[in-house]
Amino acid sequence: MDVTATARFVRISPTKVRDLTRAIQGKTVEEALRVVEFNKRKGAFLVGKTLKSAIANAEHNAELSVDDLFVKQAVVNGGPIIKRYMPAARGSAKPIQKKTSHISITLTDVKPVRSSGRKA
């Protein structure tokens, strides 16, 4: 059975979080929490919150045991971009893009098969 948790409109660029979500895919929940908690980046804190939410969903809604859970999928998609402008020389303006993310984590009780990533 699959259980998901999503954090939407998080104020961080998706590229800063994607490497961490790739690192926790396919791991047990315990290993994924360890990876997230010992990482110092802001994205690790946000992914950790979403992961803990998914674990709580699995425990309370689906009544699954935490010891048997694996991270099936961890995805970061881009959200809406907040556009601002900063004054520049000679009365011009420079654009500033404040990016947002949607972090989505799916847990499962079936051990996922890891592929090498290459096609035969």
Backbone atoms as SQL, in Angstrom:
CREATE TABLE atoms (id INTEGER PRIMARY KEY, chain TEXT, resi INTEGER, resn TEXT, atom TEXT, x REAL, y REAL, z REAL);
INSERT INTO atoms VALUES
  (1, 'A', 1, 'MET', 'N', 0.835, -1.171, 0.000),
  (2, 'A', 1, 'MET', 'CA', 0.000, 0.000, 0.000),
  (3, 'A', 1, 'MET', 'C', 0.887, 1.243, 0.000),
  (4, 'A', 2, 'ASP', 'N', 0.503, 2.241, -0.797),
  (5, 'A', 2, 'ASP', 'CA', 1.275, 3.472, -0.909),
  (6, 'A', 2, 'ASP', 'C', 0.627, 4.590, -0.102),
  (7, 'A', 3, 'VAL', 'N', 1.473, 5.383, 0.543),
  (8, 'A', 3, 'VAL', 'CA', 1.024, 6.529, 1.340),
  (9, 'A', 3, 'VAL', 'C', 1.849, 7.731, 0.898),
  (10, 'A', 4, 'THR', 'N', 1.195, 8.867, 0.691),
  (11, 'A', 4, 'THR', 'CA', 1.918, 10.042, 0.233),
  (12, 'A', 4, 'THR', 'C', 1.744, 11.217, 1.197),
  (13, 'A', 5, 'ALA', 'N', 2.685, 12.144, 1.104),
  (14, 'A', 5, 'ALA', 'CA', 2.599, 13.431, 1.802),
  (15, 'A', 5, 'ALA', 'C', 3.189, 14.474, 0.868),
  (16, 'A', 6, 'THR', 'N', 2.573, 15.643, 0.823),
  (17, 'A', 6, 'THR', 'CA', 3.015, 16.704, -0.070),
  (18, 'A', 6, 'THR', 'C', 3.120, 18.017, 0.689),
  (19, 'A', 7, 'ALA', 'N', 4.223, 18.699, 0.491),
  (20, 'A', 7, 'ALA', 'CA', 4.400, 20.059, 1.011),
  (21, 'A', 7, 'ALA', 'C', 4.386, 20.981, -0.208),
  (22, 'A', 8, 'ARG', 'N', 3.408, 21.861, -0.272),
  (23, 'A', 8, 'ARG', 'CA', 3.255, 22.713, -1.450),
  (24, 'A', 8, 'ARG', 'C', 3.642, 24.150, -1.130),
  (25, 'A', 9, 'PHE', 'N', 4.095, 24.848, -2.152),
  (26, 'A', 9, 'PHE', 'CA', 4.462, 26.263, -2.084),
  (27, 'A', 9, 'PHE', 'C', 5.565, 26.535, -1.062),
  (28, 'A', 10, 'VAL', 'N', 6.550, 25.654, -1.016),
  (29, 'A', 10, 'VAL', 'CA', 7.679, 25.806, -0.106),
  (30, 'A', 10, 'VAL', 'C', 8.656, 26.801, -0.731),
  (31, 'A', 11, 'ARG', 'N', 9.122, 27.773, 0.056),
  (32, 'A', 11, 'ARG', 'CA', 9.955, 28.846, -0.473),
  (33, 'A', 11, 'ARG', 'C', 11.432, 28.441, -0.584),
  (34, 'A', 12, 'ILE', 'N', 11.721, 27.553, -1.537),
  (35, 'A', 12, 'ILE', 'CA', 13.090, 27.161, -1.851),
  (36, 'A', 12, 'ILE', 'C', 13.110, 26.725, -3.311),
  (37, 'A', 13, 'SER', 'N', 14.217, 26.925, -3.960),
  (38, 'A', 13, 'SER', 'CA', 14.349, 26.549, -5.354),
  (39, 'A', 13, 'SER', 'C', 14.336, 25.018, -5.489),
  (40, 'A', 14, 'PRO', 'N', 13.639, 24.483, -6.488),
  (41, 'A', 14, 'PRO', 'CA', 13.575, 23.013, -6.636),
  (42, 'A', 14, 'PRO', 'C', 14.937, 22.365, -6.859),
  (43, 'A', 15, 'THR', 'N', 15.851, 23.057, -7.520),
  (44, 'A', 15, 'THR', 'CA', 17.159, 22.456, -7.794),
  (45, 'A', 15, 'THR', 'C', 17.976, 22.248, -6.525),
  (46, 'A', 16, 'LYS', 'N', 17.711, 23.035, -5.475),
  (47, 'A', 16, 'LYS', 'CA', 18.446, 22.893, -4.227),
  (48, 'A', 16, 'LYS', 'C', 17.982, 21.699, -3.407),
  (49, 'A', 17, 'VAL', 'N', 16.821, 21.154, -3.749),
  (50, 'A', 17, 'VAL', 'CA', 16.249, 20.062, -2.961),
  (51, 'A', 17, 'VAL', 'C', 16.330, 18.726, -3.701),
  (52, 'A', 18, 'ARG', 'N', 16.416, 18.768, -5.022),
  (53, 'A', 18, 'ARG', 'CA', 16.338, 17.528, -5.816),
  (54, 'A', 18, 'ARG', 'C', 17.423, 16.521, -5.502),
  (55, 'A', 19, 'ASP', 'N', 18.652, 16.980, -5.252),
  (56, 'A', 19, 'ASP', 'CA', 19.726, 16.023, -4.978),
  (57, 'A', 19, 'ASP', 'C', 19.481, 15.242, -3.692),
  (58, 'A', 20, 'LEU', 'N', 18.870, 15.875, -2.724),
  (59, 'A', 20, 'LEU', 'CA', 18.563, 15.189, -1.465),
  (60, 'A', 20, 'LEU', 'C', 17.436, 14.172, -1.645),
  (61, 'A', 21, 'THR', 'N', 16.412, 14.535, -2.421),
  (62, 'A', 21, 'THR', 'CA', 15.314, 13.589, -2.635),
  (63, 'A', 21, 'THR', 'C', 15.776, 12.389, -3.458),
  (64, 'A', 22, 'ARG', 'N', 16.735, 12.598, -4.360),
  (65, 'A', 22, 'ARG', 'CA', 17.289, 11.463, -5.098),
  (66, 'A', 22, 'ARG', 'C', 18.063, 10.537, -4.169),
  (67, 'A', 23, 'ALA', 'N', 18.696, 11.108, -3.152),
  (68, 'A', 23, 'ALA', 'CA', 19.521, 10.314, -2.226),
  (69, 'A', 23, 'ALA', 'C', 18.677, 9.415, -1.329),
  (70, 'A', 24, 'ILE', 'N', 17.432, 9.808, -1.029),
  (71, 'A', 24, 'ILE', 'CA', 16.631, 9.001, -0.095),
  (72, 'A', 24, 'ILE', 'C', 15.717, 8.005, -0.800),
  (73, 'A', 25, 'GLN', 'N', 15.603, 8.066, -2.104),
  (74, 'A', 25, 'GLN', 'CA', 14.726, 7.131, -2.815),
  (75, 'A', 25, 'GLN', 'C', 15.241, 5.700, -2.685),
  (76, 'A', 26, 'GLY', 'N', 14.340, 4.778, -2.397),
  (77, 'A', 26, 'GLY', 'CA', 14.685, 3.368, -2.288),
  (78, 'A', 26, 'GLY', 'C', 15.207, 2.946, -0.926),
  (79, 'A', 27, 'LYS', 'N', 15.429, 3.883, -0.037),
  (80, 'A', 27, 'LYS', 'CA', 15.948, 3.555, 1.294),
  (81, 'A', 27, 'LYS', 'C', 14.794, 3.265, 2.256),
  (82, 'A', 28, 'THR', 'N', 15.134, 2.633, 3.363),
  (83, 'A', 28, 'THR', 'CA', 14.132, 2.449, 4.409),
  (84, 'A', 28, 'THR', 'C', 13.847, 3.812, 5.033),
  (85, 'A', 29, 'VAL', 'N', 12.736, 3.908, 5.729),
  (86, 'A', 29, 'VAL', 'CA', 12.360, 5.172, 6.348),
  (87, 'A', 29, 'VAL', 'C', 13.393, 5.584, 7.395),
  (88, 'A', 30, 'GLU', 'N', 13.909, 4.624, 8.122),
  (89, 'A', 30, 'GLU', 'CA', 14.908, 4.913, 9.152),
  (90, 'A', 30, 'GLU', 'C', 16.179, 5.501, 8.539),
  (91, 'A', 31, 'GLU', 'N', 16.660, 4.899, 7.437),
  (92, 'A', 31, 'GLU', 'CA', 17.853, 5.406, 6.753),
  (93, 'A', 31, 'GLU', 'C', 17.603, 6.791, 6.171),
  (94, 'A', 32, 'ALA', 'N', 16.425, 6.988, 5.591),
  (95, 'A', 32, 'ALA', 'CA', 16.088, 8.279, 4.989),
  (96, 'A', 32, 'ALA', 'C', 16.038, 9.378, 6.048),
  (97, 'A', 33, 'LEU', 'N', 15.471, 9.083, 7.202),
  (98, 'A', 33, 'LEU', 'CA', 15.446, 10.067, 8.289),
  (99, 'A', 33, 'LEU', 'C', 16.851, 10.409, 8.762),
  (100, 'A', 34, 'ARG', 'N', 17.708, 9.409, 8.816),
  (101, 'A', 34, 'ARG', 'CA', 19.090, 9.638, 9.233),
  (102, 'A', 34, 'ARG', 'C', 19.817, 10.544, 8.235),
  (103, 'A', 35, 'VAL', 'N', 19.611, 10.292, 6.935),
  (104, 'A', 35, 'VAL', 'CA', 20.235, 11.115, 5.900),
  (105, 'A', 35, 'VAL', 'C', 19.756, 12.561, 6.006),
  (106, 'A', 36, 'VAL', 'N', 18.478, 12.732, 6.228),
  (107, 'A', 36, 'VAL', 'CA', 17.896, 14.075, 6.278),
  (108, 'A', 36, 'VAL', 'C', 18.317, 14.822, 7.546),
  (109, 'A', 37, 'GLU', 'N', 18.359, 14.138, 8.669),
  (110, 'A', 37, 'GLU', 'CA', 18.662, 14.818, 9.926),
  (111, 'A', 37, 'GLU', 'C', 20.124, 15.239, 10.051),
  (112, 'A', 38, 'PHE', 'N', 21.039, 14.539, 9.401),
  (113, 'A', 38, 'PHE', 'CA', 22.446, 14.893, 9.505),
  (114, 'A', 38, 'PHE', 'C', 22.911, 15.806, 8.387),
  (115, 'A', 39, 'ASN', 'N', 22.014, 16.229, 7.526),
  (116, 'A', 39, 'ASN', 'CA', 22.344, 17.181, 6.476),
  (117, 'A', 39, 'ASN', 'C', 22.048, 18.585, 6.987),
  (118, 'A', 40, 'LYS', 'N', 22.928, 19.544, 6.718),
  (119, 'A', 40, 'LYS', 'CA', 22.801, 20.882, 7.285),
  (120, 'A', 40, 'LYS', 'C', 21.979, 21.839, 6.428),
  (121, 'A', 41, 'ARG', 'N', 21.601, 21.426, 5.238),
  (122, 'A', 41, 'ARG', 'CA', 20.947, 22.345, 4.310),
  (123, 'A', 41, 'ARG', 'C', 19.493, 22.620, 4.690),
  (124, 'A', 42, 'LYS', 'N', 18.988, 23.767, 4.235),
  (125, 'A', 42, 'LYS', 'CA', 17.603, 24.154, 4.491),
  (126, 'A', 42, 'LYS', 'C', 16.645, 23.144, 3.852),
  (127, 'A', 43, 'GLY', 'N', 16.999, 22.652, 2.671),
  (128, 'A', 43, 'GLY', 'CA', 16.159, 21.681, 1.976),
  (129, 'A', 43, 'GLY', 'C', 15.998, 20.386, 2.757),
  (130, 'A', 44, 'ALA', 'N', 17.027, 20.013, 3.522),
  (131, 'A', 44, 'ALA', 'CA', 16.961, 18.796, 4.326),
  (132, 'A', 44, 'ALA', 'C', 15.897, 18.931, 5.406),
  (133, 'A', 45, 'PHE', 'N', 15.800, 20.106, 6.008),
  (134, 'A', 45, 'PHE', 'CA', 14.773, 20.348, 7.022),
  (135, 'A', 45, 'PHE', 'C', 13.376, 20.227, 6.409),
  (136, 'A', 46, 'LEU', 'N', 13.187, 20.792, 5.222),
  (137, 'A', 46, 'LEU', 'CA', 11.878, 20.765, 4.570),
  (138, 'A', 46, 'LEU', 'C', 11.504, 19.359, 4.101),
  (139, 'A', 47, 'VAL', 'N', 12.476, 18.621, 3.561),
  (140, 'A', 47, 'VAL', 'CA', 12.223, 17.231, 3.154),
  (141, 'A', 47, 'VAL', 'C', 11.945, 16.378, 4.381),
  (142, 'A', 48, 'GLY', 'N', 12.648, 16.651, 5.480),
  (143, 'A', 48, 'GLY', 'CA', 12.420, 15.913, 6.729),
  (144, 'A', 48, 'GLY', 'C', 11.012, 16.119, 7.261),
  (145, 'A', 49, 'LYS', 'N', 10.515, 17.353, 7.193),
  (146, 'A', 49, 'LYS', 'CA', 9.151, 17.619, 7.637),
  (147, 'A', 49, 'LYS', 'C', 8.147, 16.836, 6.796),
  (148, 'A', 50, 'THR', 'N', 8.359, 16.815, 5.481),
  (149, 'A', 50, 'THR', 'CA', 7.452, 16.097, 4.592),
  (150, 'A', 50, 'THR', 'C', 7.544, 14.588, 4.828),
  (151, 'A', 51, 'LEU', 'N', 8.749, 14.087, 5.055),
  (152, 'A', 51, 'LEU', 'CA', 8.944, 12.661, 5.322),
  (153, 'A', 51, 'LEU', 'C', 8.260, 12.246, 6.624),
  (154, 'A', 52, 'LYS', 'N', 8.392, 13.066, 7.660),
  (155, 'A', 52, 'LYS', 'CA', 7.734, 12.766, 8.936),
  (156, 'A', 52, 'LYS', 'C', 6.217, 12.812, 8.794),
  (157, 'A', 53, 'SER', 'N', 5.720, 13.706, 7.953),
  (158, 'A', 53, 'SER', 'CA', 4.285, 13.766, 7.690),
  (159, 'A', 53, 'SER', 'C', 3.805, 12.501, 6.986),
  (160, 'A', 54, 'ALA', 'N', 4.601, 12.011, 6.028),
  (161, 'A', 54, 'ALA', 'CA', 4.244, 10.775, 5.325),
  (162, 'A', 54, 'ALA', 'C', 4.257, 9.585, 6.282),
  (163, 'A', 55, 'ILE', 'N', 5.207, 9.562, 7.200),
  (164, 'A', 55, 'ILE', 'CA', 5.268, 8.482, 8.194),
  (165, 'A', 55, 'ILE', 'C', 4.040, 8.521, 9.095),
  (166, 'A', 56, 'ALA', 'N', 3.652, 9.721, 9.522),
  (167, 'A', 56, 'ALA', 'CA', 2.458, 9.858, 10.364),
  (168, 'A', 56, 'ALA', 'C', 1.208, 9.437, 9.607),
  (169, 'A', 57, 'ASN', 'N', 1.131, 9.773, 8.318),
  (170, 'A', 57, 'ASN', 'CA', -0.006, 9.340, 7.495),
  (171, 'A', 57, 'ASN', 'C', -0.066, 7.820, 7.413),
  (172, 'A', 58, 'ALA', 'N', 1.101, 7.193, 7.257),
  (173, 'A', 58, 'ALA', 'CA', 1.144, 5.731, 7.158),
  (174, 'A', 58, 'ALA', 'C', 0.715, 5.076, 8.464),
  (175, 'A', 59, 'GLU', 'N', 1.149, 5.638, 9.587),
  (176, 'A', 59, 'GLU', 'CA', 0.815, 5.063, 10.893),
  (177, 'A', 59, 'GLU', 'C', -0.667, 5.223, 11.220),
  (178, 'A', 60, 'HIS', 'N', -1.183, 6.423, 11.060),
  (179, 'A', 60, 'HIS', 'CA', -2.525, 6.716, 11.551),
  (180, 'A', 60, 'HIS', 'C', -3.630, 6.436, 10.532),
  (181, 'A', 61, 'ASN', 'N', -3.378, 6.752, 9.260),
  (182, 'A', 61, 'ASN', 'CA', -4.430, 6.571, 8.255),
  (183, 'A', 61, 'ASN', 'C', -4.452, 5.164, 7.666),
  (184, 'A', 62, 'ALA', 'N', -3.261, 4.641, 7.336),
  (185, 'A', 62, 'ALA', 'CA', -3.198, 3.321, 6.700),
  (186, 'A', 62, 'ALA', 'C', -2.870, 2.208, 7.692),
  (187, 'A', 63, 'GLU', 'N', -2.542, 2.570, 8.929),
  (188, 'A', 63, 'GLU', 'CA', -2.213, 1.611, 9.979),
  (189, 'A', 63, 'GLU', 'C', -1.084, 0.662, 9.578),
  (190, 'A', 64, 'LEU', 'N', 0.000, 1.239, 9.029),
  (191, 'A', 64, 'LEU', 'CA', 1.170, 0.463, 8.632),
  (192, 'A', 64, 'LEU', 'C', 2.249, 0.604, 9.695),
  (193, 'A', 65, 'SER', 'N', 3.115, -0.398, 9.791),
  (194, 'A', 65, 'SER', 'CA', 4.220, -0.362, 10.736),
  (195, 'A', 65, 'SER', 'C', 5.374, 0.441, 10.137),
  (196, 'A', 66, 'VAL', 'N', 5.985, 1.293, 10.934),
  (197, 'A', 66, 'VAL', 'CA', 7.074, 2.153, 10.454),
  (198, 'A', 66, 'VAL', 'C', 8.305, 1.331, 10.085),
  (199, 'A', 67, 'ASP', 'N', 8.512, 0.203, 10.752),
  (200, 'A', 67, 'ASP', 'CA', 9.693, -0.625, 10.501),
  (201, 'A', 67, 'ASP', 'C', 9.691, -1.244, 9.105),
  (202, 'A', 68, 'ASP', 'N', 8.511, -1.368, 8.487),
  (203, 'A', 68, 'ASP', 'CA', 8.405, -2.029, 7.189),
  (204, 'A', 68, 'ASP', 'C', 8.316, -1.053, 6.016),
  (205, 'A', 69, 'LEU', 'N', 8.456, 0.239, 6.254),
  (206, 'A', 69, 'LEU', 'CA', 8.232, 1.229, 5.202),
  (207, 'A', 69, 'LEU', 'C', 9.510, 1.581, 4.447),
  (208, 'A', 70, 'PHE', 'N', 9.346, 1.836, 3.149),
  (209, 'A', 70, 'PHE', 'CA', 10.425, 2.266, 2.275),
  (210, 'A', 70, 'PHE', 'C', 10.000, 3.534, 1.546),
  (211, 'A', 71, 'VAL', 'N', 10.968, 4.338, 1.157),
  (212, 'A', 71, 'VAL', 'CA', 10.675, 5.528, 0.349),
  (213, 'A', 71, 'VAL', 'C', 10.596, 5.073, -1.106),
  (214, 'A', 72, 'LYS', 'N', 9.388, 5.033, -1.626),
  (215, 'A', 72, 'LYS', 'CA', 9.183, 4.589, -2.998),
  (216, 'A', 72, 'LYS', 'C', 9.549, 5.685, -3.983),
  (217, 'A', 73, 'GLN', 'N', 9.132, 6.906, -3.673),
  (218, 'A', 73, 'GLN', 'CA', 9.356, 8.007, -4.600),
  (219, 'A', 73, 'GLN', 'C', 9.470, 9.305, -3.802),
  (220, 'A', 74, 'ALA', 'N', 10.426, 10.132, -4.162),
  (221, 'A', 74, 'ALA', 'CA', 10.570, 11.466, -3.572),
  (222, 'A', 74, 'ALA', 'C', 10.794, 12.426, -4.724),
  (223, 'A', 75, 'VAL', 'N', 9.847, 13.322, -4.932),
  (224, 'A', 75, 'VAL', 'CA', 9.860, 14.186, -6.108),
  (225, 'A', 75, 'VAL', 'C', 9.750, 15.644, -5.677),
  (226, 'A', 76, 'VAL', 'N', 10.481, 16.510, -6.360),
  (227, 'A', 76, 'VAL', 'CA', 10.366, 17.951, -6.144),
  (228, 'A', 76, 'VAL', 'C', 10.013, 18.592, -7.475),
  (229, 'A', 77, 'ASN', 'N', 8.850, 19.219, -7.529),
  (230, 'A', 77, 'ASN', 'CA', 8.411, 19.934, -8.718),
  (231, 'A', 77, 'ASN', 'C', 8.434, 21.425, -8.439),
  (232, 'A', 78, 'GLY', 'N', 8.579, 22.184, -9.495),
  (233, 'A', 78, 'GLY', 'CA', 8.584, 23.634, -9.353),
  (234, 'A', 78, 'GLY', 'C', 7.187, 24.164, -9.110),
  (235, 'A', 79, 'GLY', 'N', 7.085, 25.131, -8.235),
  (236, 'A', 79, 'GLY', 'CA', 5.822, 25.801, -7.973),
  (237, 'A', 79, 'GLY', 'C', 5.797, 27.136, -8.689),
  (238, 'A', 80, 'PRO', 'N', 4.862, 27.989, -8.340),
  (239, 'A', 80, 'PRO', 'CA', 4.806, 29.301, -8.975),
  (240, 'A', 80, 'PRO', 'C', 6.003, 30.163, -8.575),
  (241, 'A', 81, 'ILE', 'N', 6.414, 31.024, -9.478),
  (242, 'A', 81, 'ILE', 'CA', 7.544, 31.912, -9.231),
  (243, 'A', 81, 'ILE', 'C', 7.005, 33.287, -8.845),
  (244, 'A', 82, 'ILE', 'N', 7.466, 33.793, -7.711),
  (245, 'A', 82, 'ILE', 'CA', 7.081, 35.128, -7.266),
  (246, 'A', 82, 'ILE', 'C', 8.047, 36.107, -7.920),
  (247, 'A', 83, 'LYS', 'N', 7.527, 37.041, -8.708),
  (248, 'A', 83, 'LYS', 'CA', 8.381, 37.959, -9.458),
  (249, 'A', 83, 'LYS', 'C', 8.441, 39.314, -8.763),
  (250, 'A', 84, 'ARG', 'N', 9.671, 39.776, -8.531),
  (251, 'A', 84, 'ARG', 'CA', 9.922, 41.065, -7.918),
  (252, 'A', 84, 'ARG', 'C', 10.957, 41.800, -8.757),
  (253, 'A', 85, 'TYR', 'N', 11.101, 43.099, -8.519),
  (254, 'A', 85, 'TYR', 'CA', 12.082, 43.897, -9.241),
  (255, 'A', 85, 'TYR', 'C', 12.899, 44.712, -8.254),
  (256, 'A', 86, 'MET', 'N', 14.195, 44.863, -8.567),
  (257, 'A', 86, 'MET', 'CA', 15.088, 45.631, -7.726),
  (258, 'A', 86, 'MET', 'C', 15.611, 46.819, -8.531),
  (259, 'A', 87, 'PRO', 'N', 15.641, 47.996, -7.950),
  (260, 'A', 87, 'PRO', 'CA', 16.151, 49.152, -8.683),
  (261, 'A', 87, 'PRO', 'C', 17.608, 48.959, -9.083),
  (262, 'A', 88, 'ALA', 'N', 17.946, 49.431, -10.266),
  (263, 'A', 88, 'ALA', 'CA', 19.305, 49.318, -10.776),
  (264, 'A', 88, 'ALA', 'C', 19.757, 50.684, -11.278),
  (265, 'A', 89, 'ALA', 'N', 20.911, 50.734, -11.866),
  (266, 'A', 89, 'ALA', 'CA', 21.500, 51.991, -12.316),
  (267, 'A', 89, 'ALA', 'C', 20.666, 52.645, -13.416),
  (268, 'A', 90, 'ARG', 'N', 20.713, 53.965, -13.469),
  (269, 'A', 90, 'ARG', 'CA', 20.066, 54.776, -14.499),
  (270, 'A', 90, 'ARG', 'C', 18.557, 54.593, -14.560),
  (271, 'A', 91, 'GLY', 'N', 17.953, 54.340, -13.447),
  (272, 'A', 91, 'GLY', 'CA', 16.498, 54.242, -13.416),
  (273, 'A', 91, 'GLY', 'C', 15.924, 52.952, -13.959),
  (274, 'A', 92, 'SER', 'N', 16.763, 51.953, -14.201),
  (275, 'A', 92, 'SER', 'CA', 16.256, 50.682, -14.710),
  (276, 'A', 92, 'SER', 'C', 15.944, 49.746, -13.537),
  (277, 'A', 93, 'ALA', 'N', 15.426, 48.579, -13.856),
  (278, 'A', 93, 'ALA', 'CA', 15.069, 47.603, -12.823),
  (279, 'A', 93, 'ALA', 'C', 15.565, 46.225, -13.226),
  (280, 'A', 94, 'LYS', 'N', 16.030, 45.483, -12.239),
  (281, 'A', 94, 'LYS', 'CA', 16.478, 44.109, -12.484),
  (282, 'A', 94, 'LYS', 'C', 15.459, 43.145, -11.899),
  (283, 'A', 95, 'PRO', 'N', 15.099, 42.112, -12.670),
  (284, 'A', 95, 'PRO', 'CA', 14.105, 41.156, -12.150),
  (285, 'A', 95, 'PRO', 'C', 14.704, 40.216, -11.105),
  (286, 'A', 96, 'ILE', 'N', 13.886, 39.864, -10.125),
  (287, 'A', 96, 'ILE', 'CA', 14.245, 38.877, -9.108),
  (288, 'A', 96, 'ILE', 'C', 13.167, 37.811, -9.134),
  (289, 'A', 97, 'GLN', 'N', 13.578, 36.541, -9.225),
  (290, 'A', 97, 'GLN', 'CA', 12.623, 35.439, -9.229),
  (291, 'A', 97, 'GLN', 'C', 12.751, 34.665, -7.924),
  (292, 'A', 98, 'LYS', 'N', 11.693, 34.676, -7.136),
  (293, 'A', 98, 'LYS', 'CA', 11.659, 33.916, -5.889),
  (294, 'A', 98, 'LYS', 'C', 10.919, 32.618, -6.168),
  (295, 'A', 99, 'LYS', 'N', 11.674, 31.547, -6.268),
  (296, 'A', 99, 'LYS', 'CA', 11.107, 30.274, -6.702),
  (297, 'A', 99, 'LYS', 'C', 10.492, 29.507, -5.534),
  (298, 'A', 100, 'THR', 'N', 9.473, 28.720, -5.851),
  (299, 'A', 100, 'THR', 'CA', 8.831, 27.859, -4.859),
  (300, 'A', 100, 'THR', 'C', 8.850, 26.420, -5.359),
  (301, 'A', 101, 'SER', 'N', 8.596, 25.488, -4.441),
  (302, 'A', 101, 'SER', 'CA', 8.653, 24.058, -4.761),
  (303, 'A', 101, 'SER', 'C', 7.453, 23.331, -4.193),
  (304, 'A', 102, 'HIS', 'N', 7.164, 22.193, -4.798),
  (305, 'A', 102, 'HIS', 'CA', 6.196, 21.242, -4.264),
  (306, 'A', 102, 'HIS', 'C', 6.976, 19.954, -3.988),
  (307, 'A', 103, 'ILE', 'N', 7.109, 19.577, -2.716),
  (308, 'A', 103, 'ILE', 'CA', 7.842, 18.366, -2.328),
  (309, 'A', 103, 'ILE', 'C', 6.828, 17.262, -2.069),
  (310, 'A', 104, 'SER', 'N', 6.988, 16.136, -2.760),
  (311, 'A', 104, 'SER', 'CA', 6.057, 15.023, -2.633),
  (312, 'A', 104, 'SER', 'C', 6.832, 13.738, -2.335),
  (313, 'A', 105, 'ILE', 'N', 6.436, 13.037, -1.271),
  (314, 'A', 105, 'ILE', 'CA', 7.111, 11.795, -0.870),
  (315, 'A', 105, 'ILE', 'C', 6.084, 10.677, -0.773),
  (316, 'A', 106, 'THR', 'N', 6.396, 9.539, -1.406),
  (317, 'A', 106, 'THR', 'CA', 5.529, 8.370, -1.389),
  (318, 'A', 106, 'THR', 'C', 6.237, 7.237, -0.656),
  (319, 'A', 107, 'LEU', 'N', 5.560, 6.664, 0.324),
  (320, 'A', 107, 'LEU', 'CA', 6.091, 5.523, 1.078),
  (321, 'A', 107, 'LEU', 'C', 5.312, 4.277, 0.709),
  (322, 'A', 108, 'THR', 'N', 5.964, 3.136, 0.790),
  (323, 'A', 108, 'THR', 'CA', 5.309, 1.867, 0.498),
  (324, 'A', 108, 'THR', 'C', 5.810, 0.806, 1.474),
  (325, 'A', 109, 'ASP', 'N', 5.028, -0.257, 1.625),
  (326, 'A', 109, 'ASP', 'CA', 5.452, -1.347, 2.500),
  (327, 'A', 109, 'ASP', 'C', 6.100, -2.486, 1.714),
  (328, 'A', 110, 'VAL', 'N', 6.203, -2.329, 0.392),
  (329, 'A', 110, 'VAL', 'CA', 6.863, -3.318, -0.467),
  (330, 'A', 110, 'VAL', 'C', 8.234, -2.769, -0.847),
  (331, 'A', 111, 'LYS', 'N', 9.284, -3.580, -0.696),
  (332, 'A', 111, 'LYS', 'CA', 10.633, -3.106, -1.002),
  (333, 'A', 111, 'LYS', 'C', 10.760, -2.821, -2.488),
  (334, 'A', 112, 'PRO', 'N', 11.116, -1.562, -2.854),
  (335, 'A', 112, 'PRO', 'CA', 11.235, -1.224, -4.275),
  (336, 'A', 112, 'PRO', 'C', 12.488, -1.834, -4.887),
  (337, 'A', 113, 'VAL', 'N', 12.406, -2.147, -6.172),
  (338, 'A', 113, 'VAL', 'CA', 13.537, -2.705, -6.905),
  (339, 'A', 113, 'VAL', 'C', 14.317, -1.542, -7.492),
  (340, 'A', 114, 'ARG', 'N', 15.598, -1.480, -7.191),
  (341, 'A', 114, 'ARG', 'CA', 16.434, -0.403, -7.721),
  (342, 'A', 114, 'ARG', 'C', 17.032, -0.828, -9.053),
  (343, 'A', 115, 'SER', 'N', 16.863, 0.012, -10.057),
  (344, 'A', 115, 'SER', 'CA', 17.439, -0.283, -11.364),
  (345, 'A', 115, 'SER', 'C', 18.742, 0.487, -11.506),
  (346, 'A', 116, 'SER', 'N', 19.563, 0.074, -12.481),
  (347, 'A', 116, 'SER', 'CA', 20.845, 0.731, -12.683),
  (348, 'A', 116, 'SER', 'C', 20.695, 2.065, -13.406),
  (349, 'A', 117, 'GLY', 'N', 19.505, 2.318, -13.970),
  (350, 'A', 117, 'GLY', 'CA', 19.267, 3.577, -14.656),
  (351, 'A', 117, 'GLY', 'C', 19.577, 3.511, -16.141),
  (352, 'A', 118, 'ARG', 'N', 20.166, 2.410, -16.592),
  (353, 'A', 118, 'ARG', 'CA', 20.491, 2.271, -18.013),
  (354, 'A', 118, 'ARG', 'C', 19.453, 1.415, -18.708),
  (355, 'A', 119, 'LYS', 'N', 19.250, 1.737, -19.964),
  (356, 'A', 119, 'LYS', 'CA', 18.333, 0.927, -20.771),
  (357, 'A', 119, 'LYS', 'C', 19.137, -0.076, -21.572),
  (358, 'A', 120, 'ALA', 'N', 18.600, -1.284, -21.703),
  (359, 'A', 120, 'ALA', 'CA', 19.326, -2.341, -22.414),
  (360, 'A', 120, 'ALA', 'C', 19.189, -2.195, -23.907);
